[in-house]
Amino acid sequence: MPRTPEHKEPLVSSANSLTVDDLGSAAQRDRRKRILDATYELAREGGFDAVQMRAVADKAEVALGTLYRYFPSKIHLLVSALASEFERAEAAFRDKPIPGDTSSERVIFVLKKTTRGLQGDPHLTEALTRAFMFADASVANEIHSVGMLLSSMLTQAMHPGKTDLTDDDVAIARVIGDVWLSALVAWVTGRSTAAETGAHMENAVRLLLRD
């Protein structure tokens, strides 16, 4: 896919981007939420190409320069939106028991539920997934957040209530997460159907966990 002008170097360094920890005041948190809400709305309407920085700033009612202070590029913005989606999903799974008698069953439940939610909003999912595909080293912090949230969801499903996770537990969760994201990319780009995505996911989980 050809790169759009939005893929040019960000106007400010990623080192200057504002993280959640930096957003101490209620006004700053509200501004960040408005920006992300505007991003979701535009993405739901038209996918990746519909999310233009000027359009996001206008819809969120912030100055364009302010938007770039929070999110130095379109890719930063969309990957941060993906992290926020995973944060909500991770909190939802943390607050109630995950059904299933084995770790495989619970992990498959989590992945299927999350996948169905994403596939039910195809334009938004296309935008978030393409941003993840385009991400480079400048978005390392945001990508790390996505990976940590996904790993947390999966380890919760693998070992409910366990606090002393082993390195192997975390490594298996990361591999499953990588397989799932790869399957999602294949669905978004039309290389697999929803059914094929689900079957690929289940096979990977059962082969890795074997319980």
Secondary structure, 3 states (H helix, E strand, C coil): CCCCHHHCCCCCCHHHCCCHHHCCCHHHHHHHHHHHHHHHHHHHHHCHHHCCHHHHHHHHCCCHHHHHHHCCCHHHHHHHHHHHHHHHHHHHHHCCCCCCCCHHHHHHHHHHHHHHHHHCCHHHHHHHHHHHHHCCHHHHHHHHHHHHHHHHHHHHHHCCCCCCCCHHHHHHHHHHHHHHHHHHHHHHCCCCCHHHHHHHHHHHHHHHHCC
